[in-house]
Amino acid sequence: MDFADTLGTIANRIEGCAAVMILGIDGIPIERHVQHMDASLDVEMIATEFTTLVRRSMRTAADTELGELREMLLATDAMTFLLRPITSEYFLLLALNPGGNVGRARFELRKAQLAMEIEFAM
């Protein structure tokens, strides 16, 4: 199964999923699957902005000796975003529409992260 299929499978398992992406820490999208996302929202711009937030959060966790960043959740009026690092260079970003299933999203991202860790390590 390739990354596009994997992301599509994840999105279909999560009620309210708007988009799921694999991003490099440099902000470059590796793969993405978008469904049910408000057309007025620019998923590429959102992803780029979150990359900056992830880099800063990873650095803050390390600088304060809290360990590595495992997961991040940001809830806004329009959407809820979950981020999970795959490696230190790549991470998963999932966007949920209001009312989306956050618990299921966390579970599916964790499963995907574990599976992708192996592929990205090669």
One Martini backbone bead per residue (centre of mass of N, CA, C, O) as a GRO file, in nm:
protein
  122
    1MET     BB    1   0.096   0.036   0.024
    2ASP     BB    2   0.061   0.357  -0.023
    3PHE     BB    3   0.034   0.671   0.104
    4ALA     BB    4  -0.237   0.747  -0.029
    5ASP     BB    5  -0.391   0.499   0.074
    6THR     BB    6  -0.337   0.537   0.374
    7LEU     BB    7  -0.474   0.816   0.401
    8GLY     BB    8  -0.752   0.727   0.298
    9THR     BB    9  -0.803   0.519   0.520
   10ILE     BB   10  -0.789   0.706   0.757
   11ALA     BB   11  -1.012   0.908   0.671
   12ASN     BB   12  -1.244   0.682   0.655
   13ARG     BB   13  -1.220   0.612   0.982
   14ILE     BB   14  -1.293   0.928   1.033
   15GLU     BB   15  -1.501   1.126   1.174
   16GLY     BB   16  -1.460   1.443   1.014
   17CYS     BB   17  -1.251   1.423   0.805
   18ALA     BB   18  -1.067   1.651   0.592
   19ALA     BB   19  -0.749   1.585   0.647
   20VAL     BB   20  -0.434   1.425   0.537
   21MET     BB   21  -0.073   1.442   0.613
   22ILE     BB   22   0.257   1.446   0.481
   23LEU     BB   23   0.541   1.605   0.634
   24GLY     BB   24   0.796   1.804   0.628
   25ILE     BB   25   0.987   2.008   0.832
   26ASP     BB   26   1.002   2.215   0.571
   27GLY     BB   27   0.680   2.201   0.447
   28ILE     BB   28   0.678   1.961   0.257
   29PRO     BB   29   0.468   1.773   0.086
   30ILE     BB   30   0.434   1.427   0.031
   31GLU     BB   31   0.126   1.376   0.120
   32ARG     BB   32  -0.238   1.377   0.036
   33HIS     BB   33  -0.578   1.396   0.188
   34VAL     BB   34  -0.885   1.532   0.065
   35GLN     BB   35  -1.193   1.587   0.258
   36HIS     BB   36  -1.441   1.781   0.359
   37MET     BB   37  -1.323   2.070   0.282
   38ASP     BB   38  -1.312   2.386   0.293
   39ALA     BB   39  -1.249   2.575   0.007
   40SER     BB   40  -1.140   2.840   0.167
   41LEU     BB   41  -0.917   2.652   0.255
   42ASP     BB   42  -0.558   2.635   0.276
   43VAL     BB   43  -0.382   2.352   0.316
   44GLU     BB   44  -0.092   2.444   0.249
   45MET     BB   45  -0.075   2.686   0.444
   46ILE     BB   46  -0.142   2.537   0.700
   47ALA     BB   47   0.095   2.339   0.688
   48THR     BB   48   0.322   2.548   0.695
   49GLU     BB   49   0.247   2.672   0.970
   50PHE     BB   50   0.272   2.403   1.133
   51THR     BB   51   0.569   2.355   1.090
   52THR     BB   52   0.664   2.584   1.270
   53LEU     BB   53   0.525   2.481   1.528
   54VAL     BB   54   0.669   2.208   1.542
   55ARG     BB   55   0.960   2.303   1.560
   56ARG     BB   56   0.923   2.469   1.820
   57SER     BB   57   0.810   2.237   1.997
   58MET     BB   58   1.053   2.049   1.973
   59ARG     BB   59   1.256   2.250   2.092
   60THR     BB   60   1.116   2.300   2.362
   61ALA     BB   61   1.117   2.008   2.464
   62ALA     BB   62   1.427   1.984   2.458
   63ASP     BB   63   1.514   2.243   2.623
   64THR     BB   64   1.326   2.138   2.883
   65GLU     BB   65   1.356   1.822   2.913
   66LEU     BB   66   1.077   1.656   2.802
   67GLY     BB   67   1.144   1.555   2.528
   68GLU     BB   68   0.966   1.425   2.286
   69LEU     BB   69   0.744   1.481   2.052
   70ARG     BB   70   0.424   1.309   2.010
   71GLU     BB   71   0.185   1.534   2.035
   72MET     BB   72  -0.066   1.749   1.874
   73LEU     BB   73  -0.325   1.993   1.968
   74LEU     BB   74  -0.559   2.202   1.774
   75ALA     BB   75  -0.824   2.423   1.858
   76THR     BB   76  -1.082   2.562   1.667
   77ASP     BB   77  -1.361   2.682   1.529
   78ALA     BB   78  -1.317   2.527   1.245
   79MET     BB   79  -1.084   2.328   1.370
   80THR     BB   80  -0.899   2.024   1.419
   81PHE     BB   81  -0.557   1.948   1.510
   82LEU     BB   82  -0.327   1.681   1.435
   83LEU     BB   83   0.001   1.582   1.554
   84ARG     BB   84   0.258   1.341   1.430
   85PRO     BB   85   0.549   1.209   1.452
   86ILE     BB   86   0.758   0.993   1.274
   87THR     BB   87   1.004   1.173   1.272
   88SER     BB   88   1.228   1.437   1.280
   89GLU     BB   89   1.134   1.500   0.952
   90TYR     BB   90   0.835   1.379   0.997
   91PHE     BB   91   0.469   1.432   0.963
   92LEU     BB   92   0.139   1.427   1.085
   93LEU     BB   93  -0.168   1.573   0.950
   94LEU     BB   94  -0.491   1.641   1.101
   95ALA     BB   95  -0.822   1.730   0.994
   96LEU     BB   96  -1.111   1.848   1.170
   97ASN     BB   97  -1.423   1.880   1.191
   98PRO     BB   98  -1.676   1.966   1.351
   99GLY     BB   99  -1.738   1.674   1.549
  100GLY     BB  100  -1.507   1.511   1.536
  101ASN     BB  101  -1.310   1.219   1.606
  102VAL     BB  102  -1.050   1.240   1.816
  103GLY     BB  103  -0.995   0.956   1.924
  104ARG     BB  104  -0.974   0.815   1.649
  105ALA     BB  105  -0.751   0.996   1.537
  106ARG     BB  106  -0.535   0.922   1.741
  107PHE     BB  107  -0.532   0.620   1.684
  108GLU     BB  108  -0.470   0.630   1.373
  109LEU     BB  109  -0.205   0.793   1.394
  110ARG     BB  110  -0.050   0.592   1.566
  111LYS     BB  111  -0.059   0.358   1.370
  112ALA     BB  112   0.074   0.507   1.132
  113GLN     BB  113   0.336   0.585   1.271
  114LEU     BB  114   0.440   0.299   1.324
  115ALA     BB  115   0.443   0.210   1.025
  116MET     BB  116   0.616   0.458   0.905
  117GLU     BB  117   0.879   0.441   1.062
  118ILE     BB  118   0.994   0.208   0.897
  119GLU     BB  119   0.988   0.343   0.611
  120PHE     BB  120   1.155   0.610   0.697
  121ALA     BB  121   1.421   0.452   0.796
  122MET     BB  122   1.523   0.348   0.502
   0.00000   0.00000   0.00000
